[in-house]
Amino acid sequence: MAHTRKQKDSRDGKSFVALPHVVLESKAYRGCSVYARCLLVDIAMQLKGSNNGRLLCSTAHMKPLGWTSQDTLHKAKSALLEAGLIFETVKGQRPHKASWYGVTWLPLERLAGYDPGALESFVRGAYRLGEPVPVPQKPKPTRAELYDKWKASDQNEKLSPPHGLENPSIGPPHGLDKPSPSPPHGPIKAQNSVLSSPPHGHHLDKPSPVAAGAA
């Protein structure tokens, strides 16, 4: 506590402007001109904790802070609106009605006097809408998950054929050879063919039975 008290005593003033680093590092803020950045600080100086949405940026309010050129002030204000760093809650009207604004890195307070639909159309963090959405990184698998994956792959290998899923052959095992025109052992002889001569000789060559008796 003593250290905290010492820090408060060593700081000049009690009020300060709270500009988060996420705002100062955003593309919206970095893309603004120096005048627009200075104007954002002057607008944020009005924050009191419960008045976001009722901040002023009129010439009458900003002239004591050094904004003597209406054209420069208008350009800087338009740049902040386009970048989404401030939001207009009330549209000013001449001669005596000033516009109201709120910063978009804080929630908009529910104050009376807003234009119809202003509270509903306010977007918290509008200055970050033009930035790419960060892609969440996939967490690394744990040892248990790696083991389960290895075990599942090992089981799949056991269930598959040893030579893979080959297509069945539709041809003969020895290829599509042409058939031989003759039997493998030569032409086959007929079993019941008639001999050209009797088995015991031709009957004309044998002597006649009569002739054999006379002799």
C-alpha positions in Angstrom: 0.0 0.0 0.0 2.9 2.4 0.8 4.3 1.7 -2.7 0.9 2.6 -4.3 0.6 5.7 -2.3 4.1 6.8 -3.3 3.2 6.3 -7.0 0.1 8.5 -6.6 2.0 11.2 -4.9 4.7 11.2 -7.6 2.2 11.7 -10.5 1.2 15.2 -11.6 -2.5 15.6 -11.5 -5.3 13.3 -10.6 -7.0 12.9 -14.0 -5.6 11.1 -17.0 -6.6 9.9 -20.4 -6.9 6.1 -20.7 -6.1 5.0 -24.2 -5.7 1.2 -24.4 -2.7 -0.1 -26.3 -5.1 -2.1 -28.5 -6.5 1.2 -29.7 -3.1 2.9 -30.2 -1.7 -0.2 -32.1 -4.8 -0.7 -34.3 -4.7 0.0 -38.0 -7.6 2.4 -37.6 -5.6 4.7 -35.3 -2.3 4.3 -37.2 -4.0 5.1 -40.4 -5.3 8.5 -39.1 -3.5 11.8 -39.6 -1.7 13.5 -36.7 -4.6 16.0 -36.4 -7.1 13.1 -36.0 -5.0 11.5 -33.4 -4.7 14.8 -31.4 -8.4 15.3 -31.7 -9.1 11.8 -30.3 -7.1 12.7 -27.2 -9.0 15.9 -26.7 -12.3 14.1 -27.1 -11.2 11.3 -24.7 -10.2 14.0 -22.1 -13.9 14.5 -21.5 -14.5 11.0 -20.2 -15.7 11.0 -16.6 -16.8 7.4 -16.3 -20.5 7.7 -17.1 -20.7 10.1 -20.0 -19.5 8.1 -23.0 -22.0 9.1 -25.7 -22.2 12.8 -24.6 -18.7 13.9 -25.6 -18.4 17.2 -27.5 -16.4 18.1 -30.6 -17.9 21.5 -31.6 -15.8 24.5 -32.6 -16.9 26.3 -29.5 -15.7 23.5 -27.2 -12.4 22.7 -29.1 -11.3 26.3 -29.8 -9.8 26.8 -26.3 -7.8 23.6 -26.9 -6.1 25.1 -29.9 -8.5 24.1 -32.8 -8.7 27.4 -34.5 -9.4 26.1 -38.0 -12.9 24.8 -38.6 -11.8 23.0 -41.8 -9.0 21.1 -40.0 -11.3 20.2 -37.1 -14.0 18.9 -39.5 -11.5 16.8 -41.4 -10.0 15.3 -38.3 -13.5 14.5 -36.9 -14.6 12.9 -40.2 -11.4 10.7 -40.1 -12.2 9.5 -36.6 -15.8 8.7 -37.5 -14.7 6.8 -40.7 -12.1 4.8 -38.7 -14.7 3.8 -36.2 -12.9 5.3 -33.2 -15.8 7.6 -32.3 -19.6 7.3 -32.9 -22.1 10.1 -33.2 -25.1 9.7 -30.9 -26.8 13.0 -31.6 -26.8 15.0 -34.8 -26.1 18.7 -34.1 -28.3 21.4 -35.5 -27.6 25.1 -35.9 -27.5 27.4 -34.2 -27.3 26.0 -30.6 -27.5 22.2 -30.7 -24.1 20.5 -30.7 -23.4 16.9 -31.8 -22.7 14.2 -29.2 -20.1 11.5 -29.6 -18.8 8.4 -27.8 -15.6 6.5 -28.1 -15.9 2.9 -29.3 -13.4 1.1 -27.0 -15.8 1.7 -24.1 -19.5 0.7 -23.8 -22.0 3.4 -24.6 -23.8 4.8 -21.6 -27.6 4.8 -21.7 -28.2 8.6 -21.6 -31.3 10.5 -22.4 -31.4 12.6 -25.5 -29.8 10.2 -28.0 -31.2 10.2 -31.6 -33.6 7.4 -32.3 -31.7 4.1 -33.0 -28.4 5.5 -31.9 -28.1 3.2 -29.0 -29.0 0.1 -31.0 -26.6 0.9 -33.9 -23.6 1.5 -31.7 -20.9 -1.1 -32.3 -18.4 -1.7 -29.5 -14.8 -2.0 -30.9 -15.9 -0.7 -34.3 -12.3 0.5 -34.9 -11.2 -3.2 -35.3 -13.8 -4.2 -37.9 -11.4 -3.7 -40.8 -8.7 -5.9 -39.3 -8.4 -9.6 -40.1 -9.9 -12.0 -37.7 -7.2 -14.0 -35.9 -7.2 -17.7 -36.8 -7.2 -19.9 -33.7 -4.2 -22.2 -33.6 -4.9 -25.9 -33.4 -3.6 -27.3 -30.1 -0.9 -29.9 -30.3 -2.0 -33.5 -29.7 -1.2 -35.0 -26.3 0.8 -38.2 -25.8 -2.4 -40.1 -25.2 -3.9 -38.9 -28.4 -0.8 -39.7 -30.4 -0.8 -43.2 -28.8 -4.4 -43.8 -29.7 -3.8 -42.7 -33.3 -0.8 -45.0 -33.6 -2.8 -47.9 -32.1 -5.7 -47.3 -34.5 -3.3 -47.2 -37.5 -1.6 -50.4 -36.4 -5.0 -52.2 -36.2 -5.9 -51.1 -39.7 -2.6 -52.5 -41.1 -3.4 -55.9 -39.5 -6.9 -56.0 -41.1 -5.7 -55.4 -44.6 -4.3 -58.1 -47.0 -0.5 -58.6 -46.9 -0.1 -57.6 -50.6 -2.6 -54.8 -50.5 -6.0 -54.6 -52.2 -5.2 -56.0 -55.6 -7.7 -56.4 -58.3 -8.5 -60.1 -59.1 -7.0 -61.4 -62.4 -9.5 -62.4 -65.0 -7.1 -64.2 -67.4 -5.5 -67.6 -67.2 -2.6 -67.9 -64.7 0.0 -68.4 -67.5 -1.3 -65.6 -69.7 -3.3 -65.6 -72.9 -1.4 -68.2 -75.0 -2.7 -69.4 -78.3 -3.8 -73.1 -78.3 -1.6 -75.6 -80.2 -3.1 -76.7 -83.5 -2.1 -80.3 -82.8 -2.4 -82.5 -79.7 0.7 -82.3 -77.4 1.7 -85.9 -78.2 1.0 -85.9 -81.9 -2.0 -87.1 -83.9 -4.0 -89.9 -82.2 -4.5 -93.2 -84.1 -8.0 -94.5 -84.5 -8.7 -97.5 -82.2 -11.4 -99.1 -84.4 -10.0 -98.7 -87.9 -10.2 -101.6 -90.4 -6.9 -103.2 -91.5 -6.2 -103.1 -95.3 -5.5 -106.9 -95.2 -6.8 -109.7 -93.0 -4.7 -110.5 -90.0 -3.8 -114.1 -91.3 -3.0 -113.0 -94.9 -5.1 -112.4 -98.0 -7.5 -115.2 -99.0 -6.4 -115.1 -102.7 -2.8 -116.0 -101.6 -3.9 -119.2 -99.9 -4.5 -122.6 -101.8 -8.0 -123.7 -102.4 -9.2 -126.6 -100.2 -10.1 -128.8 -103.2 -6.7 -128.3 -104.8 -5.1 -129.2 -101.5 -7.0 -132.6 -101.3 -6.2 -133.6 -104.9 -2.6 -133.1 -104.3 
